[in-house]
Amino acid sequence: MIEYYSLNDYCRENFGHKLYKLSLDGGMTCPNRDGSIGTGGCIFCSEDGGGEFAEKPCGSIDAQIESAKKRVEHKNKNGGYIAYFQSFTNTYAPVDYLEKIFTEAIYNPDIEVLSVATRPDCLGADVLSLLNKLNKIKPVWVELGFQTSNEKTARYIGRGYKNGVFASAVKNLSEIGIKTVAHIIIGLPEETYADMENSVKFVCDCGVWGLKLHLLHVLKGSRLEKEYEKGKFECLSKEEYIDIIARLLKIIPRGTVIHRLTGDGDKKKLIAPLWSGNKKDVLNSIAKYNE
């Protein structure tokens, strides 16, 4: 059985109950889409910008929160909620706009944590100042898409920044007491296990508080779809993925909060690997893993 410190463990210890993420759409885009850095997004990103399960803009953040609560209310047994701005790059807007939507979320009485998914190159001094102010009201977590420490792979997937930018962002956020979560993709084309291990070690050495480990999956509408159709790479098998996760969990420092152990793309858009569509089965298989 694989042991790790899960987000549920952390929340029960620090909030007294489980917290459910309410995926929200802040109405932003990404510098890797609008031409500032690139167009089309990172190679694995679908047209929804990673927000397949996020609510759609509907007039107000409070309205999105209410809609999202209805999605999870059948699972929520006396738990709380995290307002999770998920789609695209959620600090890529004028700070006045960010303050408006984040403040609306953080003052919602049902929200206990504000979580913001963004890029490390979209955290200017004005944004950091805002996050610092909000963090004094309720906890603020910032999720950063890192994916890999292999600079060659990073260029291939079109990440658009170098590793040092990520390290600086984590340092700046840590200095104002903001907890950071790094996203890493397992199974990127041509990467070896050593590459994946190096990515985990790099973000942990930077001092991230949490980790999200994602399986590389191919979604319709992504640039990766074309690469897959040309036969340029193969996705991991379920057995390969579980073995890699088991090995990586051994090197992650004790106390690092594991927010995710696999990715679960929209089944209507999922092209490969199809086994990843059954998230419950994958997580059960990880839990039962024996060397």
Order of alpha helices (4+ residues) and beta strands (2+ residues): alpha-beta-alpha-beta-alpha-beta-alpha-beta-alpha-alpha-beta-alpha-beta-beta-alpha-alpha-beta-beta-alpha
